[in-house]
Amino acid sequence: MWFDELAPDASWSSLWNGYIICGRCGGIRRYEGPCPGCGGDPLKCEELVVVLEDGTEERVLLAQMGAEGRYEDYVYLRLIEREWKRPLLATDSIQGLGPGEPPSPRAAIVLLFWSYFETRIERLLRSGMTGSQPPLIDDALDRYSSIGSRLDRLYRVVFGTTYGADLTDLGYGTVWSHLCELQQRRNSFMHGSPGAVDDHLVERVVAEMKNEHESWIAIFNRHRPKPGA
């Protein structure tokens, strides 16, 4: 899987490594290569010479804003990684609690990932409403509080399309299909069919994390806030 290519000491939160906010257009980019949002040139990691009051010269590197939205972005990824890597115990198997098939012993991975996904959809929508008064933004998100309504109706209001249409148009149609099944299975889990979150679904969620991460960045760059908004 994608994490097999990481350095031995790298965590899954390194999905955000190397990504920064473009100081020119507000999109998400890497140091190397042009900015996918505005086409800006690759960044040069040059030192600046700062002269202090006593005449002493200090060399400092330019600081760039990381592309993650908040500290919790790292926490979600670390929690998912920990759940995937931990040894399974005999007590992890949930048997005999009710009719139907039990969930995967690692079902928490699916639930954690979906919560993380919902936080990034809210970030995307808030970004798209940049320039509106904060009470109006909060009211819109309260009115469209379910993830289904946010991916469709509120997304149409803010961006004139849907999240699924954006993914498909950007070449990530398989990610949209995956998210649709994941949402359906997660809903089944919540409403009486915990076995819907099985081992196969857990494995697919983990396998698709990097691709889904990159698809979200592509959409963020498509709808990035305009400078000065």
Summary of the structure (lengths in Angstrom):
residues: 229
radius of gyration: 20.8
end to end distance: 39.7
largest distance: 76.8
contacts: 591
relative contact order: 0.14
helix: 54%
strand: 7%
